[in-house]
C-alpha cells in the first residue's frame, strides 16, 4: 500500500468539516480514508491507495478521477488561501507577479526550482496547469497540484510567463493555444518571458528568437539555429525581454536570473547564499 498525507493548520473556525485534498496515482484504485483530528487545530487527510474496487480511473487513461478533482478544487477554493495567509513565510518584495506553466510531462526541477527560489526572494508566483484540472504528472511520474488551470488564469495579472521544459511537457505547453497567444502578446507588449531546457523552442517556433542570442538544452540547439537564433552555450542568456536557460543543471541560475531582473543582483546573491550556492570548499 502507498499513502499520501496532507496536513494543514488553521484556526478551527476557518476549517470546513472535511478537507479532501489528495495526491493520488490515477492508475490505481483509491480507497479514501479521512482521519480528522481537531485537537490543536490540525487536520490530517490520509489517502490510502490499495487494490479496492471503489474509485476506478482506468476507464479514462491519463485523466484524474472526477471525485479527486472535485476534492482538490474544494480544498483550494475553501481553505488554501486562508491557510497560506496565516502560516506562509512569504515576505513580498514586489508587486510584479510571475506565472509558471506546467503540463503533463513537465520537468519537475525546472518548474519547481523557480517556484521555490522566487518565493524565498519575495516574488509572487502562481503555478498554472495546462489542463482542465489543477493537477499534472511530471516527466518523472510525480504528481503536482497547481494553483489554478490555464482556463482560470488572468494573464493580465502577471508580468512574466515561465515555461519549463521536459518531455512531453514542452510539446503539451506548445499545444495550448491560449498560452501561445499570451506568449505572443507578452512579447509584443514588452512583458517578460522565461523558458528553460526544450521550452525555448516554443519561442523559436513563434519567431521570437530570430536574430537574437539564445540558448536551450544541448539536443535542441540545432533547432534554435534553424529558426534563426544566435545559439549560445551559456547557462543563462538574457535577451531583450526574455530569460533563457539550458536545463535541470542550470535551473538555479535560471531562477536567480529572474530574481535579479525584478529585485537586482544583490537580492539574487542573497538567495544564492541562503541555499549555499555555489558550494565551494574553503
PyMOL commands that set and color helices and strands:
alter all, ss='L'
color gray80, all
select helices_A, chain A and resi 12-14+39-41+58-60+66-87+108-121+155-157+169-174+177-188+200-205+218-226+248-263+265-274
alter helices_A, ss='H'
color red, helices_A
select strands_A, chain A and resi 2-9+30-35+42-49+97-102+124-129+135-137+143-145+148-149+160-163+192-196+213-214+230-231+236-239+242-245
alter strands_A, ss='S'
color yellow, strands_A
deselect
rebuild
show_as cartoon
